[in-house]
Amino acid sequence: MTIKFTNTYINETATITGPYESNGRLSKYFDKSYNDLYFGMKTWEQAESKLANDAIEMLLHKSELNQFQIDAFIGGDLLNQITASNYAMAKINSPFIGIYAACTTSTLGLILAAILVNNGLNKVITFTSSHNNAAEKQFRYPVEYGGPKPKTSTFTSTGSAAALLSNQKKGIKIESGTIGKVIDLGINDVYNMGAVMAPAAAETIYTHLQDTGRSLDYYDLILTGDLGIYGLNILKEYMQSEYGLTLGNCNDTGLMLYDRDAQPVNAGGSGPATAPLVTYSYIFDQMKKGKLKKVLLVATGALMSQTMASQKLSIPAIAHAVSLEVVK
């Protein structure tokens, strides 16, 4: 299902990362980076909550606003019961909609925020976060375990990104949003998230094109959210075999965030923060410079839990997409 938006813009963004991301390919585009993984906190979970808080506060500062001028906040993360977002918002004391969509949280948040703005709210902030060590501890093994991982595994990003949406004609326009379907092709390998999520990305891209009557060349770039190198290749093959479409103008934020030749990230980056960190920093910079005019951002999420993974069940996935355009 694709929703058209008539007057919705991303006015301002904020991006904050950890040390691995600051040593990646896009470090100069981020607003702020920390040089450790605790950020002055006692635990990784508390550190992630601080990241979310910092991103919100930076966004408010850049926008010259305070939290009471924001009609609603929308946010989520990977931790159980989206605790990083909830603890961050406990310090904000403003209306909050908590969401869980795994690594596609950012695009779902943008779609929901755009719906609210299109229906009368003046200003809405959407945000998400992820933390490498907190995610590994929850979904796989604590990093102290030191177990080797297969080359298909991805590296959860440490960071937080926030965006301010309003009907003020400034920044990047959200032209439309496509809500994806849950796709489950029977894969149960927790170390191969690219294979799990690629079919969901393909279905959402195809649905978006069908709903809008567009072809792939309408967009300067189709940008997926953390499929990694193997997942991106599967997506291209799947689009060709299932829909007869050739993805030429395509890249993945999980491949752009890090330097895979120099950093031990295996297939690339993952985590809810990956797609918005790359999009709000580097991609928006390229759009504002006129190098990109229309971008379809398709963030993907694996809807897994420790319990279901332990029961050897397959992992369902979903992808939500937003069409981003330069303000004319």
C-alpha positions as CSV (number, residue, x, y, z in Angstrom):
1,M,0.0,0.0,0.0
2,T,1.4,3.4,-1.0
3,I,0.3,6.7,0.5
4,K,0.8,10.0,-1.3
5,F,1.8,13.0,0.8
6,T,1.0,16.5,-0.5
7,N,2.9,18.8,1.8
8,T,5.4,17.0,4.1
9,Y,9.1,17.8,4.4
10,I,12.0,16.7,6.5
11,N,13.2,20.1,7.7
12,E,16.2,19.0,9.7
13,T,18.1,16.0,10.9
14,A,20.7,14.9,13.5
15,T,23.1,12.0,13.3
16,I,25.3,10.7,16.2
17,T,27.5,7.6,16.0
18,G,30.0,5.5,17.8
19,P,33.7,4.9,17.1
20,Y,33.4,2.3,14.3
21,E,31.1,4.5,12.3
22,S,33.4,7.5,12.7
23,N,36.2,5.4,11.2
24,G,34.0,4.4,8.2
25,R,33.6,6.0,4.8
26,L,31.1,8.7,5.8
27,S,32.6,10.1,9.0
28,K,32.8,13.7,7.9
29,Y,29.0,13.8,7.3
30,F,27.9,12.9,10.8
31,D,27.0,15.6,13.3
32,K,28.8,14.0,16.2
33,S,30.7,10.8,17.0
34,Y,31.8,9.3,20.3
35,N,35.2,7.6,20.7
36,D,34.0,4.8,22.9
37,L,30.9,2.5,23.2
38,Y,29.7,3.6,26.7
39,F,29.3,7.3,26.2
40,G,29.8,7.9,29.9
41,M,27.2,5.4,30.9
42,K,27.5,2.1,32.9
43,T,25.9,-0.3,30.4
44,W,25.5,-0.6,26.7
45,E,21.8,-0.4,27.0
46,Q,22.0,2.8,28.9
47,A,24.5,4.0,26.3
48,E,22.0,3.5,23.5
49,S,19.4,5.4,25.4
50,K,21.8,8.3,25.7
51,L,22.5,8.2,22.0
52,A,18.8,8.6,21.3
53,N,18.5,11.4,23.8
54,D,21.6,13.1,22.3
55,A,20.2,12.9,18.8
56,I,16.8,14.4,19.8
57,E,18.5,17.2,21.8
58,M,20.8,18.0,18.9
59,L,17.9,18.0,16.4
60,L,16.0,20.4,18.6
61,H,19.0,22.6,18.9
62,K,19.6,22.7,15.2
63,S,16.0,23.5,14.6
64,E,15.9,26.2,17.3
65,L,13.0,24.5,19.0
66,N,12.2,22.9,22.4
67,Q,10.4,19.7,23.1
68,F,7.1,21.5,23.9
69,Q,6.9,22.8,20.4
70,I,6.8,19.3,19.0
71,D,3.4,17.8,18.7
72,A,4.5,14.2,18.8
73,F,7.6,12.0,18.8
74,I,7.8,8.6,17.1
75,G,10.7,6.2,17.8
76,G,11.9,2.7,18.3
77,D,15.0,0.5,18.6
78,L,16.1,-3.2,18.7
79,L,16.1,-3.8,22.4
80,N,13.3,-5.7,24.2
81,Q,10.3,-3.5,24.7
82,I,12.1,-0.7,22.8
83,T,13.6,0.3,26.1
84,A,16.3,2.6,24.7
85,S,13.6,4.8,23.1
86,N,11.3,4.6,26.2
87,Y,14.0,5.6,28.6
88,A,15.1,8.4,26.2
89,M,11.6,9.8,26.0
90,A,11.1,9.6,29.8
91,K,13.5,12.6,29.9
92,I,11.6,14.5,27.2
93,N,8.1,14.4,28.7
94,S,6.2,14.8,25.4
95,P,3.6,12.7,23.5
96,F,5.3,9.6,22.2
97,I,4.4,6.7,19.8
98,G,6.8,3.8,20.3
99,I,7.2,1.5,17.3
100,Y,9.1,-1.8,16.6
101,A,10.0,-2.6,13.0
102,A,13.6,-3.9,13.5
103,C,15.9,-2.3,11.0
104,T,13.1,-0.7,9.0
105,T,12.0,1.4,12.0
106,S,13.3,4.6,10.4
107,T,11.2,4.4,7.3
108,L,8.1,3.3,9.2
109,G,8.7,6.3,11.5
110,L,8.9,8.6,8.6
111,I,5.7,7.3,7.1
112,L,3.8,7.6,10.4
113,A,5.1,11.1,11.0
114,A,4.2,12.1,7.5
115,I,0.6,10.8,8.0
116,L,0.3,12.9,11.2
117,V,1.7,16.0,9.5
118,N,-0.7,15.5,6.6
119,N,-3.6,15.3,9.0
120,G,-3.0,18.5,10.9
121,L,0.0,18.2,13.3
122,N,2.5,21.0,12.9
123,K,5.8,19.3,13.9
124,V,6.7,15.7,14.5
125,I,10.1,14.1,15.3
126,T,10.9,10.5,14.4
127,F,14.1,8.8,15.7
128,T,15.7,5.4,16.0
129,S,18.9,4.0,17.5
130,S,21.0,0.8,17.7
131,H,24.1,-0.3,19.6
132,N,26.4,-3.0,18.4
133,N,27.2,-4.5,21.8
134,A,23.7,-4.3,23.2
135,A,22.3,-6.0,20.1
136,E,24.9,-8.7,20.0
137,K,24.2,-9.4,23.7
138,Q,20.5,-9.7,23.1
139,F,20.2,-11.5,19.8
140,R,23.4,-13.6,19.6
141,Y,26.3,-13.9,22.1
142,P,27.9,-11.2,24.2
143,V,31.0,-9.8,22.5
144,E,33.2,-11.1,25.3
145,Y,32.4,-14.6,24.0
146,G,34.6,-13.9,21.0
147,G,33.0,-16.5,18.7
148,P,33.8,-16.3,15.0
149,K,31.0,-15.3,12.6
150,P,30.3,-16.4,9.0
151,K,31.0,-14.0,6.2
152,T,27.3,-13.6,5.6
153,S,26.8,-11.9,9.1
154,T,26.4,-8.2,9.4
155,F,27.7,-5.7,11.9
156,T,25.2,-3.8,14.0
157,S,25.8,-0.1,13.8
158,T,26.1,2.1,16.9
159,G,24.3,5.4,16.5
160,S,21.1,7.3,16.5
161,A,19.4,9.5,14.0
162,A,16.4,11.9,14.3
163,A,14.4,13.9,11.8
164,L,12.0,16.8,12.1
165,L,8.9,16.7,9.8
166,S,6.5,19.6,9.2
167,N,4.5,21.2,6.3
168,Q,7.1,23.9,6.0
169,K,8.6,23.8,2.5
170,K,12.2,23.3,3.6
171,G,14.7,20.4,3.3
172,I,13.7,17.1,1.6
173,K,10.2,16.3,0.6
174,I,8.5,13.0,1.5
175,E,6.5,12.4,-1.7
176,S,5.0,9.1,-0.7
177,G,5.5,6.0,1.5
178,T,4.9,2.3,0.8
179,I,3.9,0.1,3.7
180,G,5.4,-3.4,3.2
181,K,4.1,-6.9,3.9
182,V,5.6,-9.5,6.2
183,I,7.5,-12.0,4.0
184,D,8.7,-15.4,5.3
185,L,10.6,-17.7,2.9
186,G,11.6,-20.2,5.5
187,I,15.1,-19.0,6.3
188,N,16.2,-19.5,10.0
189,D,19.9,-18.5,9.8
190,V,20.4,-15.6,12.3
191,Y,23.7,-14.9,10.6
192,N,22.3,-14.3,7.2
193,M,19.9,-11.4,7.6
194,G,20.6,-10.3,4.0
195,A,19.0,-13.4,2.6
196,V,16.1,-13.1,5.1
197,M,15.3,-9.5,4.2
198,A,16.0,-9.3,0.5
199,P,12.6,-10.8,-0.7
200,A,10.8,-8.3,1.5
201,A,12.7,-5.4,-0.1
202,A,11.9,-6.7,-3.5
203,E,8.2,-7.0,-2.8
204,T,8.0,-3.5,-1.4
205,I,10.0,-2.0,-4.4
206,Y,7.7,-3.8,-6.8
207,T,4.5,-2.7,-5.0
208,H,5.7,0.9,-4.9
209,L,6.3,0.9,-8.7
210,Q,3.0,-0.7,-9.3
211,D,1.1,1.7,-7.1
212,T,2.7,4.8,-8.5
213,G,2.9,3.6,-12.1
214,R,6.6,4.4,-12.2
215,S,9.6,2.6,-13.6
216,L,12.9,2.1,-11.8
217,D,14.6,4.9,-13.8
218,Y,12.2,7.4,-12.2
219,Y,14.7,7.4,-9.3
220,D,18.3,8.5,-9.3
221,L,18.9,5.9,-6.6
222,I,17.2,2.9,-5.0
223,L,18.7,2.8,-1.5
224,T,18.1,-0.3,0.6
225,G,18.6,-0.4,4.4
226,D,21.2,-2.9,5.5
227,L,21.0,-5.9,3.3
228,G,24.8,-6.1,3.1
229,I,26.7,-7.3,0.1
230,Y,25.1,-10.7,-0.1
231,G,21.6,-9.5,0.6
232,L,22.0,-6.8,-2.1
233,N,23.1,-9.4,-4.6
234,I,20.1,-11.6,-3.7
235,L,17.8,-8.6,-4.1
236,K,19.1,-7.9,-7.6
237,E,18.7,-11.6,-8.6
238,Y,15.3,-11.8,-7.0
239,M,14.0,-8.7,-8.7
240,Q,15.1,-10.1,-12.1
241,S,13.7,-13.6,-11.6
242,E,10.4,-12.7,-10.0
243,Y,9.5,-9.4,-11.6
244,G,11.8,-9.1,-14.7
245,L,13.3,-5.9,-13.3
246,T,17.0,-5.0,-13.4
247,L,18.2,-2.9,-10.5
248,G,21.0,-0.8,-11.9
249,N,20.7,2.4,-9.8
250,C,20.9,0.6,-6.5
251,N,23.1,0.7,-3.3
252,D,22.8,-0.4,0.3
253,T,23.4,1.7,3.4
254,G,25.0,-1.2,5.1
255,L,27.7,-1.2,2.5
256,M,28.1,2.6,2.5
257,L,28.5,3.1,6.3
258,Y,31.8,1.2,6.7
259,D,35.0,0.5,4.9
260,R,34.7,-3.3,4.4
261,D,38.3,-3.5,3.2
262,A,39.6,-2.0,6.4
263,Q,37.0,-2.8,9.0
264,P,35.9,-6.3,10.3
265,V,32.2,-5.9,9.4
266,N,31.8,-9.0,7.3
267,A,28.9,-8.4,4.9
268,G,28.4,-4.8,6.0
269,G,26.4,-2.8,8.5
270,S,23.0,-3.5,10.0
271,G,20.8,-2.2,12.8
272,P,17.9,0.4,12.8
273,A,20.4,3.4,12.8
274,T,22.2,2.3,9.6
275,A,19.7,3.5,7.0
276,P,19.0,6.9,8.6
277,L,22.6,7.6,9.5
278,V,23.6,7.2,5.8
279,T,20.5,8.9,4.4
280,Y,20.3,11.9,6.7
281,S,24.0,12.6,6.3
282,Y,25.6,11.7,3.0
283,I,22.5,11.1,0.9
284,F,20.8,14.4,1.9
285,D,24.1,16.2,1.3
286,Q,24.1,14.8,-2.2
287,M,20.5,15.8,-2.7
288,K,21.0,19.3,-1.5
289,K,23.9,19.7,-3.8
290,G,21.8,18.6,-6.7
291,K,23.7,15.4,-7.4
292,L,20.6,13.3,-6.5
293,K,17.0,14.5,-7.0
294,K,14.8,11.5,-6.3
295,V,15.7,8.7,-4.0
296,L,13.6,5.7,-2.9
297,L,14.7,4.6,0.5
298,V,13.7,1.0,1.3
299,A,14.8,0.0,4.8
300,T,14.5,-3.7,5.7
301,G,13.9,-5.5,9.0
302,A,14.1,-9.0,10.2
303,L,11.3,-9.6,12.7
304,M,13.1,-12.1,15.0
305,S,13.3,-12.7,18.7
306,Q,15.6,-14.8,20.8
307,T,12.8,-17.1,21.8
308,M,11.6,-17.9,18.3
309,A,15.2,-18.3,17.1
310,S,15.9,-20.8,19.8
311,Q,12.8,-22.7,18.7
312,K,14.4,-22.9,15.2
313,L,11.5,-21.1,13.5
314,S,12.0,-19.2,10.3
315,I,12.6,-15.5,10.4
316,P,9.9,-13.2,8.8
317,A,11.0,-9.9,7.4
318,I,9.4,-6.6,6.2
319,A,10.4,-3.5,4.3
320,H,8.9,0.0,4.2
321,A,9.8,2.6,1.6
322,V,9.7,6.4,1.4
323,S,10.1,8.4,-1.8
324,L,12.4,11.4,-1.1
325,E,12.6,14.4,-3.4
326,V,14.5,17.6,-3.5
327,V,12.3,20.6,-2.7
328,K,11.6,22.6,-5.9
